[in-house]
């Protein structure tokens, strides 16, 4: 059974480092489902943004310890994907930011 593309790609990550990667290497960063693999991420990005994906790199991000006064908590762990597009491709959503 195939997963819904929107449930795999959670949100686009817009950071300074992500902006540099986008301008220099045509790479885009996303927060993705923790159980998604590279093939699923590639298919999801291609179907959502109608682009051709060249390569997908993934990494497990550890949730940070956060405190509010004397109460310490922890953010949940998450997965990040860096998607490289084919040379002539672009995702317009990012260009407005």
Secondary structure as UniProt FT lines:
FT   HELIX           5..8
FT   STRAND          9..12
FT   HELIX           16..25
FT   STRAND          27..32
FT   TURN            34..35
FT   HELIX           38..49
FT   STRAND          53..61
FT   STRAND          65..68
FT   TURN            69..70
FT   STRAND          71..74
FT   STRAND          78..85
FT   TURN            87..88
FT   HELIX           92..95
//
